[in-house]
Structures are given as C-alpha cells and as structure tokens.
Amino acid sequence: PQKAPSTTLREQKETGPISNNIAYRAVIRISAELGEWPIVLKLLKDMRIQGIPPNTVTYNAAIRPCEKGGQWQRALQLLKDMQENGVPADTLTYN
C-alpha cells in the first residue's frame, strides 16, 4: 500500500533532505496519484531551492494532479516553467 504524502514527507524530514531527482520524482508521483497538488508544487519548489532541476517526467507528474484538481492555471504555469527552463515537453505533457 502507498503511504500518504504527509507520512512520506515526515519520514523524509527525519532521515534528511531529499537529495536527487529520482527521489523527488518518487514522492511527487505518490503525491500526484493521491491528488495532492499543493504538496507536488512544494516539492518542485524545494527541488529548485536545492539546485536539482526538474526534468520532463517530474514536470509531467506535477502537471497531472493540478489539471485533475481543477488547477489549470497552475498546470499552465508549470508548462511555461518547462519552456523557460529548456525542459522538453512530450506527449504526456499535453495529455
């Protein structure tokens, strides 16, 4: 069974900061599957603060819960961020 994002984040705080794109993507994916778009956006912000650039897969995982949660403006902003940061979009980005 998947853990709730808040549980995963709480455990991560106890063990230290998330340190790479793969780890962030895993937590973002879990949060996205649970529709927790605010947590997803916070994780993207944290990635940037730590100097870890989000990639296409990470952005796709972040766009999905925003769109499903009726946060289309945020989804469009993420798409704009991708373009501004030179992150290529793929078929999943636009679905």
Phi, psi and omega in degrees: 000145179280146177273152175294147180304321181297324177292314179300315180294321179297315178298320181296321179298325180289328183264350179121174183292153174291132192248356180208170184298321181296316180294316177300315182300322179296314180291322177297317181299314179298314179298319180296316180298331179270002178075020183272066183299326178298322179292319179301314181295323177295319179296319177299318178297316179299320178303311182298319179299322181277000178079021178257109183285128175295145178253186183302314182297318180295314178298317179302317179296331180278325182292318185306307182290333176295314180296313182293332180272010179076016181260056186297329178295321178292320178298317178295323177296321177296320177297318177297318178301319178302311182298315181295330182263007177070024178271120183290138175274155176229188182302320180295329180301321185265358179273000000 
